[in-house]
Amino acid sequence: MPTATKEPSAPPLRWSAGSHRFDLSEKGVIMGILNLTPDSFSDGGKYSDPQIAVEHALQMVEEGAEILDLGAESTKPGAAPVSAEEELRRILPTLKKLREQTTVAISIDTSKARVASACIQEGADIINDITALRGDPEMPAALRASSCGVVLMHMQGTPATMQQAPCYDAVVPEILGFLDERCAFARQNGIATSRLCVDPGIGFGKTFSHNNQIIKELHRFSQTEIPLLIGVSRKSYLGGLTSEPDPSKRLWQGVALTSYARAQGAKIFRVHDVRENFQAMKMTEAILPS
C-alpha cells in the first residue's frame, strides 16, 4: 500500500493564472477536457458544435471543474499538425460563447503563439503548451505580454513521431531535468515562477514502462514551488494496465490514479470525467495527513 506524502506546511503553493489565483497548499483542482477536434483519441468530433461544446463545458463546471482546457489540435500519437488558422476556426466560437457564460478559468491547449495571443485576448487564463515553449519561437514573447498561467509539459519528439521508439537512460531524472530547464527558460523570458505549472507528459514519448516509472516516483515531481499537473484520463497507459482497448471504458483506472497522484502531491488533474475524479480527489484530501 503506497504511503501518502505529507502536505507541505510552508511556503504556501499558489498558481497565478490570468485573473485567477489558485491556492493549492491544501487542495487540488480539476481541469476538465473539452476537445474541439474531429480526431481526438477519445471523443473526437463530439463537441465540434460550439453550443454543444459550451453545454458540456458548463456541465463540467457544475460537476467540480475549476479549469476548462480547450484543445483544437489533436496531439494523440501519430497526429498531424494543423494550421493556426484552422485551430482558431475551431476554438474561437466556443471560447467566446463560454467566456460570456462563465468566469471559470479557461485553458487553451496550444503550442502556437498566434493561437495563444488570440485566445488570451478573448479571455483565456492559461496556455497549456505540450512543447514547453519549444514549438514556436514567438510563444515566450506572447506569454510575457500577458498574465496567464503557463503549463510546461515534457514530450519526447512530436505527436507524429513520439511513440515510434521512445528511449531514456533514466526516465525520471531526465524529465525532472528537462522541466527544471524549461522553467528556467520561462523565467529568463519574463514569465514569473508564480505563473508556471509542470506536467511530466504521461503518454507523450513514453512506453508503458516509462509511464509506470513516472507514476511510481510522482512524489519527486511535486517537491518544488511549482504545481504539478497530471493527465492520464482515458490514455492507453491505463489500457495497458488493465487490458482495456476502449478509451471510454478506462474511467475507474483513471479515478484510481487521480486519488494516488493527489496523495503523492499532484495538484491539478486534467480529466474527461469530472464528477468521478473530483469526488476521488476530495475524498483523498480528507484523509491526507495534516
Backbone hydrogen bonds, N-H to C=O, Kabsch-Sander energy under -0.5 kcal/mol:
donor,donor_aa,acceptor,acceptor_aa,energy
5,T,263,A,-2.7
7,E,289,P,-1.1
14,R,12,P,-0.7
15,W,22,F,-2.5
16,S,194,S,-3.1
17,A,15,W,-0.6
17,A,20,H,-3.0
18,G,147,S,-2.2
20,H,17,A,-2.4
22,F,15,W,-2.8
23,D,21,R,-0.6
24,L,13,L,-2.9
24,L,22,F,-0.9
29,V,267,K,-3.1
31,M,269,F,-3.1
32,G,30,I,-0.6
32,G,67,I,-2.9
33,I,271,V,-2.5
34,L,69,D,-2.8
36,L,34,L,-0.5
36,L,71,G,-3.3
44,G,40,S,-1.3
45,G,37,T,-3.5
46,K,43,D,-1.9
48,S,45,G,-0.9
53,A,49,D,-2.6
54,V,50,P,-2.6
55,E,51,Q,-2.3
56,H,52,I,-2.2
57,A,53,A,-2.4
58,L,54,V,-2.7
59,Q,55,E,-1.7
60,M,56,H,-2.1
61,V,57,A,-1.8
62,E,58,L,-2.1
63,E,59,Q,-1.6
64,G,61,V,-1.3
65,A,60,M,-2.5
66,E,30,I,-2.0
67,I,30,I,-1.5
68,L,105,A,-2.2
69,D,32,G,-3.2
70,L,68,L,-0.7
70,L,107,S,-3.2
71,G,34,L,-2.0
72,A,109,D,-0.6
78,G,159,P,-3.6
79,A,76,K,-2.4
87,E,83,S,-2.3
88,L,84,A,-2.6
89,R,85,E,-2.2
90,R,86,E,-1.9
91,I,87,E,-2.0
92,L,88,L,-2.5
95,L,91,I,-2.5
96,K,92,L,-2.8
97,K,93,P,-1.9
98,L,94,T,-2.8
99,R,95,L,-2.7
100,E,96,K,-1.3
101,Q,97,K,-0.7
101,Q,98,L,-1.0
102,T,98,L,-1.3
105,A,66,E,-1.2
107,S,68,L,-3.8
108,I,126,I,-2.3
109,D,70,L,-3.1
109,D,107,S,-0.5
110,T,108,I,-1.2
110,T,128,N,-0.8
116,A,112,K,-2.5
117,S,113,A,-2.9
118,A,114,R,-2.1
119,C,115,V,-2.3
120,I,116,A,-2.6
121,Q,117,S,-2.1
122,E,118,A,-1.0
123,G,120,I,-1.6
124,A,119,C,-2.5
125,D,106,I,-2.8
126,I,106,I,-1.8
127,I,149,G,-2.5
128,N,108,I,-2.9
128,N,126,I,-0.5
129,D,127,I,-0.8
129,D,151,V,-2.0
130,I,128,N,-0.7
132,A,129,D,-1.6
134,R,131,T,-0.7
139,M,136,D,-1.9
142,A,138,E,-1.9
143,L,139,M,-2.4
144,R,140,P,-2.5
145,A,141,A,-1.4
146,S,143,L,-1.8
149,G,125,D,-2.6
150,V,195,R,-3.1
151,V,127,I,-2.5
152,L,150,V,-0.6
152,L,197,C,-2.9
153,M,129,D,-1.5
153,M,151,V,-0.6
154,H,199,D,-2.1
156,Q,204,F,-1.2
157,G,155,M,-0.7
161,T,158,T,-1.2
162,M,158,T,-3.2
164,Q,161,T,-2.2
174,E,170,A,-2.3
175,I,171,V,-2.1
176,L,172,V,-2.7
177,G,173,P,-2.4
178,F,174,E,-2.2
179,L,175,I,-2.7
180,D,176,L,-2.2
181,E,177,G,-2.3
182,R,178,F,-2.5
183,C,179,L,-2.2
184,A,180,D,-2.2
185,F,181,E,-2.3
186,A,182,R,-2.4
187,R,183,C,-2.4
188,Q,184,A,-2.4
189,N,185,F,-1.1
189,N,186,A,-0.6
190,G,187,R,-1.8
191,I,186,A,-2.3
192,A,190,G,-0.7
195,R,192,A,-1.9
196,L,193,T,-1.8
197,C,150,V,-1.8
198,V,227,P,-2.5
199,D,152,L,-2.1
204,F,201,G,-2.2
205,G,203,G,-1.0
211,N,207,T,-2.6
212,N,208,F,-2.5
213,Q,209,S,-2.2
214,I,210,H,-2.2
215,I,211,N,-2.2
216,K,212,N,-2.4
217,E,213,Q,-1.8
218,L,215,I,-1.4
220,R,217,E,-1.8
221,F,218,L,-1.5
222,S,218,L,-0.7
222,S,219,H,-0.5
223,Q,220,R,-0.5
224,T,222,S,-0.7
229,L,198,V,-3.3
230,I,268,I,-2.6
233,S,270,R,-0.8
235,K,232,V,-2.0
238,L,235,K,-1.3
239,G,235,K,-1.1
240,G,236,S,-2.4
241,L,237,Y,-1.4
242,T,238,L,-1.5
243,S,239,G,-1.7
244,E,239,G,-1.0
249,K,246,D,-2.0
250,R,247,P,-1.6
254,G,250,R,-1.6
255,V,251,L,-2.2
256,A,252,W,-2.3
257,L,253,Q,-1.7
258,T,254,G,-2.0
259,S,255,V,-2.0
260,Y,256,A,-2.2
261,A,257,L,-3.2
262,R,258,T,-2.3
263,A,259,S,-1.8
264,Q,260,Y,-1.2
265,G,262,R,-1.4
266,A,261,A,-2.6
267,K,228,L,-2.4
268,I,228,L,-2.0
269,F,29,V,-2.4
270,R,230,I,-2.2
270,R,268,I,-0.5
271,V,31,M,-2.6
271,V,269,F,-0.8
274,V,272,H,-1.0
277,N,273,D,-1.4
278,F,274,V,-3.1
279,Q,275,R,-2.2
280,A,276,E,-2.0
281,M,277,N,-2.4
282,K,278,F,-2.5
283,M,279,Q,-2.2
284,T,280,A,-2.1
285,E,281,M,-2.4
286,A,282,K,-1.6
287,I,283,M,-0.7
287,I,284,T,-1.0
288,L,284,T,-0.7
288,L,285,E,-0.5
